[in-house]
Each structure stands twice: as structure tokens, then as C-alpha cells.
């Protein structure tokens, strides 16, 4: 998928994540689920039909969880994000090229610190077991003060399960745990303020989720209940073999969940101290600049609540405000956009998260 939630020439990480997910059952690579389902009418004994309640977007797209980048792209244009999910075939070919280049750059960086291997899966639990094993395998590296890349993290906000992949975690010269996010761009200059806002929110969500994990807030039963996984499900032979290679002897999915919980909470891994975003030009591989992001938990939680309200069916999808209509000029869906048409036909109706003073 391409063009979703991005400036012209800007790599959208939600799209990159989905490209990685579609690549296969890779150890040290994540996964996603989601196919649209449909609603129907319920027959009553009287012969009349009672219509089911309207589906929430989570139900419509059959999603048991969201990616962090699903939320961060909403801050660029929520309507564009929805079109990107429903009509990926309308995205510009040049953006697909940018995405493939970005994918290659991220994979090359990952291979600098560890190998990526294919592991065959036979169940949904096996697929999630790979994610958990990827996390477990890098905990000793972090404990030893090393650098890790493509780190999967999980969490709950507003009773919605979120998954993300941190580009890099390492320790600074001061001994602080530092998150570094790489953004590759097709254009040889720093992004706009609107794009930075989206990226800032993404890394803040990563910190919010990771810190909760090391503080023991993500219990094993929470994971299984939200994603509808069976802790008693035996793991496939390939998964068990891979687990042994990275130092773990497990038989069922629940074993891995317990190991993850204990390893994250009993380790001496600290919360993330510093958030940095590095912007790089794809063609020249030139570093364009680095942004240091200030984490404000209350603001992060407030924005997440607003974006999740759409997914939970508590409000309608929103497009850009009038002052950000310039985004429509580079949008693949501008000609079919209902939000844009309604704004052109009637008075502006402002909505969105309240601005903090």
C-alpha cells in the first residue's frame, strides 16, 4: 500500500509495516490480520427482520488489534487512511517505489545487528509466537547494553490492543535508553510541521507501550483475550525448534506468554528516556536531520483516545480541516473524497481532539 498518511515522497511507516507483514512468516518480522466482514439482518420469530447495529470500523475490517502506525497516520488525514485501507489499488505507482526502497533500507539496517530467518507457522498462535520470540531474543542484548532493531512491542489503550515495531533501541553515552526512529524520504529536505507531528505521535506511542510492558502492565491473559488466542495451543515443530535455538524450551503458546511477561518485568531494562527521529534521503542516503521528541503522557493519551474513538464507532471519520486542505493536492483519493466534497458544498464543521493549553 502507498500514499497513506504521507507527504509526496515521504515513506509511510504504516505501509512499510504492512509490506513487512505480507512478506511471510519471518522470525524478527511482525504480522497483521484483517479482512472485511459483512453485516446481515437477524430474523425474529414474528417473521419481521431486526437489523443488527452498525458495525464499528474494527468489526468492519475484522481487526482484533491495530498497529501504532494506524493511529499515527490518522493525524495526517483520517479519511485518507480509510481510503488507503479500502482502495489500495488507487495509490500512486511512484509511492509504491518509495515504499519498496524504504523496506529495503530498513531490512539492510536490521541485518546489520542480527539475521532474519524464515520460520514455518501452522496456526495463529504460531504467528504470534514468532513476534514474542523476536522480543525475547533481544532482551539479553538490551540487558548487556547493546543495540537492537525491529523490536516488536504490544499494549492496550482504551481497551484496544496495539502492536508496533520500534526501529532501534540503544543506550546513549549517558547510559539512557534511547529510541531512534528512521524515516526515509524521497525528497532531499526535512518534512513539514504536519508530517513531524504525525511522526512525533508515533514514537510517543512506542514509548507509552514499551514502558507499560517493562512495568508489568501487560498481563498474558490480556493478550489472549483481546486477540482471541489459545494459551493451551501446542506450538508447531518449527516454532519449538526456533525457540530452542534462541534459548527457550516451550511446548504451548501460554508458555511463551509467561516467559515474555517474566522476562520483561523481572529484567533490569529501564523505561525509554529519549526519543529521536532521524530523517534520511533515500536516493543519496544522506541524513537530513534529527528531531528530539518531548514525551507528554497526558497529551499522548488524549490523542490516542480521540483516534481510537473512530475505530470503536463512537464518531464518524474526519478529513482535514480547511487550513490543511493543501494536503489534498497530493492525495490519490482527492477526486472521490466524500469529506472534501461535503466541505465544498457546506459550511465548515470543526471537530477533533481538544488542543491542550
C-alpha positions as CSV (number, residue, x, y, z in Angstrom):
1,X,0.0,0.0,0.0
2,X,1.2,3.5,-0.7
3,X,0.5,7.2,-0.2
4,X,-1.5,6.7,3.0
5,X,-0.8,9.3,5.6
6,X,2.3,10.8,3.9
7,X,3.7,13.8,2.1
8,X,4.7,13.5,-1.5
9,X,8.0,11.5,-1.4
10,X,7.6,10.5,2.3
11,X,7.7,6.9,3.3
12,X,4.6,5.9,5.3
13,X,5.6,3.5,8.1
14,X,2.1,2.1,8.4
15,X,2.5,0.9,4.8
16,X,6.0,-0.3,5.4
17,X,4.8,-2.3,8.4
18,X,2.1,-4.0,6.2
19,X,4.6,-4.7,3.5
20,X,6.8,-6.5,6.0
21,X,3.8,-8.4,7.3
22,X,2.9,-9.6,3.9
23,X,6.5,-10.9,3.3
24,X,5.8,-14.1,5.2
25,X,6.4,-15.9,8.5
26,X,9.8,-14.3,9.3
27,X,11.5,-14.5,12.6
28,X,12.3,-10.9,13.6
29,X,9.5,-9.6,11.4
30,X,5.9,-8.9,12.5
31,X,2.4,-9.7,11.3
32,X,-1.1,-8.2,11.0
33,X,-4.6,-9.5,10.3
34,X,-7.7,-8.1,8.7
35,X,-10.3,-8.9,6.1
36,X,-13.6,-7.1,5.8
37,X,-16.6,-9.0,7.1
38,X,-20.2,-8.1,6.5
39,X,-23.3,-7.4,8.4
40,X,-26.7,-9.0,8.0
41,X,-30.2,-8.9,9.3
42,X,-31.5,-11.1,12.2
43,X,-34.8,-12.9,11.7
44,X,-37.3,-12.7,14.5
45,X,-39.9,-15.3,15.4
46,X,-42.7,-13.0,14.3
47,X,-41.3,-13.1,10.7
48,X,-40.0,-9.5,10.9
49,X,-36.4,-8.6,10.4
50,X,-34.4,-6.8,13.1
51,X,-31.4,-5.0,11.7
52,X,-28.1,-5.5,13.5
53,X,-26.4,-2.5,15.0
54,X,-24.0,-0.7,12.7
55,X,-20.5,-2.2,12.7
56,X,-17.6,-0.4,14.2
57,X,-14.6,0.1,11.9
58,X,-12.8,-2.6,14.0
59,X,-15.6,-5.0,13.2
60,X,-15.9,-3.9,9.6
61,X,-12.3,-4.7,8.8
62,X,-12.2,-7.7,11.2
63,X,-9.4,-6.4,13.3
64,X,-8.5,-7.8,16.7
65,X,-5.8,-5.2,17.0
66,X,-4.3,-2.1,15.5
67,X,-0.8,-1.0,14.5
68,X,0.7,2.0,16.2
69,X,1.0,3.5,12.7
70,X,-2.7,3.1,12.1
71,X,-3.2,5.8,14.8
72,X,-0.3,8.0,13.8
73,X,-1.5,8.2,10.2
74,X,-4.9,9.4,11.4
75,X,-3.2,12.7,12.5
76,X,-2.3,13.4,8.8
77,X,-5.7,12.6,7.4
78,X,-8.1,10.1,8.8
79,X,-10.2,10.0,5.7
80,X,-7.1,9.2,3.6
81,X,-6.2,6.4,5.9
82,X,-9.6,4.9,5.5
83,X,-9.4,5.1,1.7
84,X,-5.9,3.6,1.8
85,X,-7.3,0.6,3.6
86,X,-10.3,0.2,1.3
87,X,-8.8,1.2,-2.1
88,X,-5.1,0.4,-2.0
89,X,-5.1,-0.2,-5.8
90,X,-5.6,3.5,-6.4
91,X,-2.4,4.6,-4.8
92,X,0.3,6.2,-7.0
93,X,2.9,3.9,-8.6
94,X,5.7,6.2,-7.6
95,X,4.8,5.9,-3.9
96,X,5.0,2.1,-4.2
97,X,8.6,2.5,-5.5
98,X,9.3,4.7,-2.4
99,X,7.9,2.1,-0.1
100,X,9.9,-0.8,-1.6
101,X,13.0,1.3,-1.3
102,X,12.2,2.1,2.3
103,X,11.6,-1.5,3.0
104,X,15.0,-2.4,1.6
105,X,16.7,0.3,3.7
106,X,15.0,-0.9,6.9
107,X,15.9,-4.6,6.2
108,X,19.5,-3.7,5.5
109,X,19.8,-1.9,8.8
110,X,18.2,-4.8,10.6
111,X,20.6,-7.2,9.1
112,X,23.5,-5.1,10.5
113,X,22.7,-6.3,14.0
114,X,21.0,-9.7,13.5
115,X,19.9,-12.3,10.9
116,X,16.4,-12.7,9.6
117,X,15.2,-16.3,9.2
118,X,12.1,-17.9,7.8
119,X,10.1,-20.0,10.3
120,X,7.1,-22.0,9.1
121,X,3.8,-21.5,11.0
122,X,0.8,-23.7,11.2
123,X,-1.6,-21.6,13.4
124,X,-2.4,-18.1,14.5
125,X,-0.7,-18.9,17.8
126,X,2.5,-19.8,15.9
127,X,2.5,-16.5,14.1
128,X,2.3,-14.6,17.4
129,X,4.9,-16.9,18.9
130,X,7.4,-15.6,16.3
131,X,6.7,-12.0,17.4
132,X,7.2,-12.9,21.1
133,X,10.3,-14.9,20.4
134,X,11.7,-11.9,18.5
135,X,11.1,-9.8,21.6
136,X,12.6,-12.4,24.0
137,X,15.7,-12.9,21.8
138,X,16.7,-9.2,22.2
139,X,16.1,-8.8,25.9
140,X,19.6,-10.1,26.8
141,X,21.1,-7.7,24.3
142,X,19.4,-4.8,25.9
143,X,20.4,-6.0,29.4
144,X,24.0,-6.1,28.2
145,X,23.8,-2.6,27.0
146,X,23.7,-3.5,23.3
147,X,21.7,-2.1,20.3
148,X,18.6,-3.9,19.0
149,X,16.5,-3.1,15.9
150,X,13.0,-4.0,14.7
151,X,11.7,-4.6,18.3
152,X,8.0,-5.7,18.5
153,X,6.0,-4.1,21.3
154,X,2.4,-4.6,22.4
155,X,0.0,-2.7,24.6
156,X,-3.6,-1.7,25.5
157,X,-5.1,1.7,25.2
158,X,-8.8,2.3,25.6
159,X,-9.3,-1.4,25.7
160,X,-7.9,-1.7,22.2
161,X,-4.8,-3.9,21.6
162,X,-2.0,-2.1,19.8
163,X,1.2,-3.5,18.2
164,X,4.2,-1.7,16.9
165,X,7.8,-2.2,15.8
166,X,10.5,0.1,17.2
167,X,13.2,0.8,14.7
168,X,16.1,0.9,17.2
169,X,16.7,0.9,20.9
170,X,20.2,1.6,22.2
171,X,22.0,3.3,25.1
172,X,23.4,6.8,24.9
173,X,26.8,7.9,26.2
174,X,25.0,9.0,29.3
175,X,23.5,5.5,29.8
176,X,20.0,6.5,28.9
177,X,17.8,4.1,26.9
178,X,17.2,5.9,23.6
179,X,14.6,5.1,20.9
180,X,15.7,6.0,17.4
181,X,13.1,6.0,14.6
182,X,14.3,6.2,10.9
183,X,12.1,8.0,8.4
184,X,13.3,7.7,4.8
185,X,12.2,10.4,2.3
186,X,12.0,10.7,-1.4
187,X,12.6,14.5,-1.2
188,X,16.0,15.9,-0.1
189,X,14.8,18.1,2.7
190,X,13.1,17.9,6.1
191,X,9.4,17.2,6.3
192,X,6.7,19.8,7.1
193,X,5.4,20.5,10.6
194,X,2.3,18.5,9.9
195,X,4.4,15.4,9.0
196,X,6.6,15.8,12.0
197,X,3.5,16.0,14.2
198,X,2.5,12.5,12.9
199,X,5.9,11.1,13.5
200,X,6.2,12.6,17.0
201,X,3.0,10.9,18.0
202,X,4.2,7.6,16.6
203,X,7.4,7.4,18.7
204,X,5.5,8.7,21.8
205,X,3.1,5.8,21.4
206,X,6.0,3.4,21.2
207,X,7.4,4.7,24.5
208,X,4.0,4.6,26.1
209,X,3.6,0.9,25.2
210,X,7.1,-0.2,25.9
211,X,7.2,1.4,29.3
212,X,4.0,-0.3,30.3
213,X,5.5,-3.7,29.3
214,X,8.6,-3.3,31.4
215,X,6.4,-2.1,34.3
216,X,4.4,-5.3,34.2
217,X,1.1,-3.8,33.0
218,X,0.6,-6.2,30.1
219,X,-0.6,-9.5,31.6
220,X,-0.6,-12.7,29.5
221,X,-4.4,-13.2,29.8
222,X,-5.0,-9.7,28.4
223,X,-3.2,-10.6,25.2
224,X,-5.1,-13.9,24.6
225,X,-8.5,-12.3,25.4
226,X,-8.0,-9.4,23.0
227,X,-6.6,-11.3,20.1
228,X,-8.6,-14.4,20.7
229,X,-5.6,-16.7,21.1
230,X,-5.5,-20.1,22.9
231,X,-2.8,-20.3,25.5
232,X,-3.1,-24.1,25.6
233,X,-2.5,-24.4,21.8
234,X,0.6,-26.6,21.1
235,X,3.3,-24.8,19.2
236,X,4.3,-26.2,15.8
237,X,7.5,-28.2,15.5
238,X,9.3,-25.4,13.5
239,X,8.4,-22.9,16.2
240,X,9.7,-25.1,19.0
241,X,12.9,-25.7,17.1
242,X,13.4,-22.0,16.6
243,X,12.7,-21.3,20.3
244,X,15.4,-23.8,21.3
245,X,17.9,-22.1,19.0
246,X,17.3,-18.8,20.8
247,X,17.5,-20.4,24.2
248,X,13.9,-21.3,25.2
249,X,12.2,-24.7,25.7
250,X,8.4,-24.3,25.2
251,X,5.5,-26.6,24.2
252,X,2.4,-24.3,24.1
253,X,1.7,-20.7,23.3
254,X,0.9,-19.9,27.0
255,X,4.5,-20.9,27.9
256,X,5.8,-18.1,25.7
257,X,3.4,-15.5,27.1
258,X,4.6,-16.3,30.6
259,X,8.2,-16.1,29.5
260,X,7.6,-12.7,27.9
261,X,5.9,-11.3,30.9
262,X,8.5,-12.5,33.4
263,X,11.5,-11.5,31.2
264,X,10.1,-8.0,30.6
265,X,9.1,-7.3,34.2
266,X,12.0,-9.0,36.1
267,X,14.7,-7.7,33.9
268,X,16.6,-4.5,34.7
269,X,15.6,-2.9,31.4
270,X,14.6,0.7,32.1
271,X,11.8,2.8,30.6
272,X,12.8,4.7,27.5
273,X,14.5,8.0,28.4
274,X,14.9,9.7,25.0
275,X,13.0,9.8,21.7
276,X,14.8,10.7,18.4
277,X,13.6,10.7,14.8
278,X,16.2,10.6,12.0
279,X,15.2,11.7,8.6
280,X,17.2,10.4,5.7
281,X,17.1,11.0,1.9
282,X,16.5,7.7,0.1
283,X,18.5,8.3,-3.1
284,X,21.6,9.8,-1.6
285,X,21.4,8.1,1.8
286,X,22.1,11.5,3.3
287,X,21.0,12.3,6.9
288,X,18.7,15.3,6.6
289,X,18.3,16.0,10.3
290,X,17.4,14.6,13.7
291,X,14.5,15.6,15.8
292,X,14.4,15.1,19.6
293,X,10.8,14.5,20.7
294,X,9.4,15.6,24.1
295,X,7.1,13.0,25.7
296,X,4.0,14.3,27.4
297,X,1.9,11.4,28.6
298,X,-1.4,13.2,29.1
299,X,-1.3,14.6,25.6
300,X,-0.4,11.3,24.1
301,X,-3.3,9.5,25.9
302,X,-5.7,12.3,24.9
303,X,-4.8,12.0,21.2
304,X,-4.9,8.2,21.3
305,X,-8.4,8.3,22.9
306,X,-9.7,10.6,20.1
307,X,-8.3,8.4,17.3
308,X,-9.5,5.2,18.9
309,X,-13.0,6.7,19.2
310,X,-13.3,6.3,15.4
311,X,-12.2,2.7,15.4
312,X,-14.7,1.9,18.2
313,X,-17.6,3.5,16.3
314,X,-18.0,6.5,18.7
315,X,-17.6,9.1,15.9
316,X,-17.6,9.4,12.2
317,X,-14.4,9.5,10.1
318,X,-12.9,13.0,9.8
319,X,-10.9,14.6,7.0
320,X,-8.5,17.5,7.1
321,X,-9.5,20.9,8.4
322,X,-9.8,23.9,6.0
323,X,-6.4,25.2,6.9
324,X,-4.8,21.9,5.9
325,X,-6.6,21.4,2.6
326,X,-3.3,21.7,0.9
327,X,-2.8,18.0,1.8
328,X,-5.5,17.1,-0.8
329,X,-3.2,18.3,-3.6
330,X,-1.0,15.2,-3.3
331,X,-3.8,12.7,-2.2
332,X,-4.6,9.8,-4.5
333,X,-8.2,9.9,-3.4
334,X,-9.0,13.6,-3.8
335,X,-11.3,13.0,-6.7
336,X,-13.5,10.6,-4.8
337,X,-13.2,12.1,-1.3
338,X,-16.6,12.5,0.4
339,X,-15.1,14.7,3.1
340,X,-13.7,17.1,0.5
341,X,-17.0,17.2,-1.4
342,X,-19.0,17.9,1.7
343,X,-16.7,20.7,2.8
344,X,-17.0,22.3,-0.7
345,X,-20.8,22.1,-0.5
346,X,-21.5,23.4,3.0
347,X,-20.1,25.4,5.9
348,X,-17.1,24.1,7.8
349,X,-17.9,21.8,10.8
350,X,-14.8,21.7,13.0
351,X,-14.1,18.6,15.1
352,X,-11.1,16.9,16.6
353,X,-9.2,16.5,19.8
354,X,-9.2,19.5,22.1
355,X,-6.0,21.5,21.9
356,X,-4.0,21.5,25.1
357,X,-3.2,24.9,26.6
